[in-house]
Amino acid sequence: MTERSARDEPARGSSDHAELLSELESHELVLAADTVDATDSSMFEVQQTDADGTFPQSVASGGPTPTGVILWTRIAPNAFDSELPLGVQVATDASFDDIVYDGAVTDAETIRAHDYTVKIDLNGRLDPDSEYAYRFVYDGVATRTGWCQTLPRPDDSPESVRLAVLTCQDYLNGYYPAYHYVAEEDVDFIVHLGDFIYESDSGAFKGLGSYEYPDREKSLPSGHDHAHSLQDYRYLYRTYRADEFLQEALESHTLIAGWDDHEMVDDIYWDSETNAPTGNHPRGDDPEFMTRLVADAIHGWWEYMPARVEYDPSGESLQERFKLWREIQFGDLVDLVMTDERLFRDPPREAIPTVDNVGPHREPPGRTMLGDEQREWLLDTVTDSDATWTVWADEVLTIPFRLGSGPLSVYPVQGGWDGYTRERQRIAERIAASSVDNFVTVTGDMHSYIAGYQQTSYPGRVTGGEGVAQGERFGVEFMTPAITSINIAEALHLTRGLRRNLTEPLVSNLVPAMNPHIEFFDGHNWGYSVLEFGHEECRYIGYAVDKTDDSPDADRDVLVAYRVPEGVIDLTDVTDQHRA
């Protein structure tokens, strides 16, 4: 395992990709730490209750299965002693009287090699659809108690599934009281759609209306404004994961994690000409550097996120080594399908269109966001699902987003599916033709609240040709807002006072008027959403939380709520029911 600082590394030209991958063998990622039986009960004797000095990032759980989860923690380097075992306990009760699992990690070198992070995979050791308390104990110090949840069996029929859906949490651009409220939510799991970290410490992703937030400063070890090394990414995760409210939420609920672009590089895509990733980075035109950088970024994500994804160290490309796309089954009620929309996507369009006649429907053929294998897997998984609700956790906006009217329309969200319209059409037509019942897409990235309809085509020549008619509805789409990242109103300095009072209702009405398939839009608030699935309906509740208040008492309001009946593609506004 090596760490590199690219501060003084000169730019290099492209070389054979196989040779480059051979240099990445230092990324020997451990699936989970090996545990041994805890024969010495004294290792679980707790002498101190102040855990922050020993476990500065607290605990987390993720990667649920019907019989287990992945437990995660990190030991402070200055508290680490290679001679001491790390104990882990899992119990059915908060007092740890009814222990169902205990074990010890003794491989000090593996812990040290992975920035002192530890993952323990309990798959096969726990009962289905059950909640457990867990903790780590090290040198007489116990972590705060975490709570984890297993999945129901695939053939079980749970009464409901409630998911807190989160995304986009730029540390420099606000505080995390939303996480405090998520910790208190009665949800089964957290689904994070990506942008868990942002790769810059310079405020590069702020706007005209952004503010400075005391105690949110960062300084990358490499000395650069953007991450240049594994050391930088590890620093970012350590910093984000030290936030008390984020810790509170991850202690309270099991995480199902995806990624978007900022875990790696802003607007990352795969350049087929250089066979390397690239994006908005000061050295984005250096294929060798970018391949190493993205490998470093995924390495950091792997260490700090308790995610159950496939990793093949023998893969001949980064895409073959890390397989983010996967299916999570919540009994027969919900199938959650997660995709990777960054490592396979083609470059963005050359320019944002200015009029509809050169809009997204003029896209050259053959472009892809998912790649052939992942797209076919997605379609097969969705169309073969027998669950009541089939949910696509999609990092970027799927439905069209138009500003303007008729031939004078622009499609500003080219990083979403408006930049990959041919593949979007192919996916839509296949799902619609297969008569998939109760199809829901949940998305993020655009830092807004949206409720809308998935259609096979849209008016206004969005999907090609003149006079395209309103297409068949085949599902609904919900966008979860950013926790802190810059939204449309903040970018235009419209988040305060009279400007906000005037523009918030104006924008919220204009966007649906320009996009008849969108029922609700808000680009002035931040927060999170909850999706609840039952046998008779699905509900989406969007919460607005004041990111400027670093307090558990920060203002929180129900901004919007919609109901979708089982078997009917219809968005019914039920906001008043949830505000009561």
FENFEN-V872035 format. One record per backbone hydrogen bond with DSSP energy under -1.0 kcal/mol. CO is the residue of the C=O (numbers start at 0). NH is the residue of the N-H. E is the energy in kcal/mol with one decimal. If there is no record, write none. Layout:
BEGIN
co-><CO CO>
nh-><NH NH>
e-><E E>
END
This chain:
BEGIN
co-><15 16 17 19 20 23 25 26 35 36 39 40 41 47 48 50 53 54 59 60 61 64 66 66 67 68 69 70 71 72 75 80 85 86 87 88 89 89 90 92 97 100 102 103 104 105 106 107 108 109 110 111 113 115 117 118 119 121 129 131 132 133 134 135 136 137 139 139 140 145 147 150 152 155 160 161 161 162 163 164 165 166 167 167 167 169 175 176 177 178 179 184 188 189 190 191 193 194 198 202 206 212 219 224 228 229 230 231 232 233 234 235 236 238 239 242 243 244 245 246 247 248 250 253 254 255 260 260 264 265 268 270 270 275 277 278 280 282 285 286 287 288 289 290 291 292 293 294 295 296 297 298 299 300 304 309 311 316 317 320 322 325 327 329 329 331 332 333 334 335 336 337 344 354 355 358 359 367 370 371 372 373 374 375 376 377 378 379 388 389 390 391 391 392 396 402 404 406 407 409 411 412 415 416 419 420 421 422 423 424 425 426 427 428 429 430 431 437 438 439 440 441 442 443 448 449 450 450 451 453 453 456 471 474 475 476 477 481 486 487 488 489 489 490 495 496 497 498 499 502 503 504 505 506 508 509 510 514 516 519 521 522 525 527 528 529 530 531 532 535 536 537 538 539 540 541 541 542 543 545 546 548 550 554 556 559 560 561 562 563 564 567 571 573 574 575>
nh-><19 20 21 22 23 26 27 28 103 38 42 43 44 141 50 54 75 57 71 254 69 150 124 125 64 121 61 119 59 117 78 83 104 136 102 134 99 100 132 95 91 89 87 35 85 107 110 111 112 113 115 114 116 74 72 32 70 124 149 147 90 145 88 142 86 140 46 47 137 133 131 128 155 331 532 187 188 530 190 528 192 482 482 483 484 172 178 180 181 182 183 186 163 255 165 257 167 168 226 205 209 215 222 200 232 233 234 235 236 237 238 239 240 241 242 246 247 248 249 250 251 252 146 189 62 191 263 264 267 279 277 274 275 270 268 280 283 285 289 290 291 292 293 294 295 296 297 298 299 300 301 302 303 304 306 322 314 320 321 311 309 337 335 332 333 387 388 329 390 327 392 325 269 357 358 361 362 345 374 375 376 377 378 379 380 381 382 383 334 439 336 393 441 338 416 409 407 355 404 402 413 415 418 419 423 424 425 426 427 428 429 430 431 432 433 435 434 389 475 391 477 393 479 445 521 478 518 519 476 473 474 470 455 453 440 451 442 526 490 491 493 208 492 207 499 500 501 502 503 506 507 508 509 510 512 513 514 517 452 450 448 488 544 542 164 540 162 538 160 565 533 563 531 561 529 558 559 527 556 548 174 550 553 545 543 541 573 539 571 537 567 569 562 577 578 579>
e-><-1.9 -2.6 -1.5 -1.3 -1.5 -2.2 -2.1 -1.3 -2.1 -1.7 -1.5 -1.7 -1.6 -1.2 -1.1 -3.4 -2.6 -1.9 -2.7 -2.8 -3.3 -2.0 -1.2 -2.4 -2.7 -3.0 -2.0 -2.5 -1.6 -2.8 -1.8 -2.1 -2.6 -2.5 -1.9 -1.9 -2.9 -1.7 -2.6 -1.3 -1.9 -2.7 -2.2 -2.6 -2.3 -1.6 -1.7 -2.6 -2.4 -1.1 -2.1 -1.0 -1.8 -2.4 -1.8 -3.7 -2.9 -2.5 -2.3 -2.7 -2.9 -2.7 -2.6 -2.6 -2.9 -1.8 -3.0 -2.1 -2.9 -2.4 -2.5 -2.2 -1.8 -2.5 -2.9 -2.7 -1.3 -2.8 -3.2 -1.8 -2.6 -1.5 -1.7 -1.7 -1.3 -1.3 -1.3 -1.7 -2.1 -2.4 -1.2 -1.7 -2.4 -2.9 -2.5 -2.3 -2.1 -2.0 -2.3 -1.3 -1.5 -1.4 -1.6 -2.2 -1.8 -2.8 -2.0 -2.2 -2.4 -2.6 -2.3 -2.8 -2.8 -1.0 -1.7 -2.4 -2.0 -2.0 -2.2 -2.3 -1.1 -1.7 -3.1 -2.6 -1.2 -2.3 -2.4 -1.2 -1.4 -2.8 -2.5 -1.4 -1.5 -2.8 -2.6 -1.7 -2.5 -1.8 -2.7 -2.3 -2.1 -2.8 -2.7 -2.0 -2.6 -2.6 -2.6 -2.1 -2.5 -2.3 -2.8 -2.0 -1.9 -1.9 -2.4 -2.5 -1.9 -1.3 -1.8 -2.4 -1.3 -2.9 -3.2 -1.6 -1.2 -1.9 -2.5 -3.2 -3.3 -3.0 -2.9 -1.5 -2.8 -1.7 -2.2 -2.3 -1.9 -2.8 -2.4 -2.3 -2.1 -2.8 -2.6 -2.6 -2.7 -2.7 -2.5 -1.6 -2.3 -2.7 -3.2 -1.1 -2.4 -1.2 -2.7 -2.7 -1.9 -2.7 -1.2 -2.6 -1.3 -1.5 -1.7 -1.4 -2.0 -2.5 -2.0 -2.4 -2.7 -2.6 -1.8 -2.4 -2.7 -2.3 -1.3 -1.3 -1.3 -2.0 -1.9 -2.7 -2.9 -2.5 -2.8 -1.5 -1.8 -2.7 -2.5 -1.8 -2.8 -2.3 -1.1 -2.0 -1.8 -2.9 -2.6 -2.4 -2.5 -2.6 -2.5 -1.3 -3.0 -2.3 -1.2 -1.1 -1.3 -2.3 -2.2 -2.4 -2.7 -3.1 -2.0 -1.3 -2.4 -2.2 -1.4 -2.1 -1.4 -2.7 -2.7 -1.7 -2.5 -2.1 -2.9 -3.0 -3.0 -2.3 -2.9 -2.7 -2.0 -2.7 -2.6 -2.8 -2.6 -2.4 -2.2 -2.6 -1.5 -1.3 -2.4 -1.1 -3.0 -2.0 -1.6 -2.2 -3.0 -3.2 -2.3 -2.5 -2.5 -2.3 -1.7 -1.5 -2.5 -1.1 -1.4 -1.2>
END
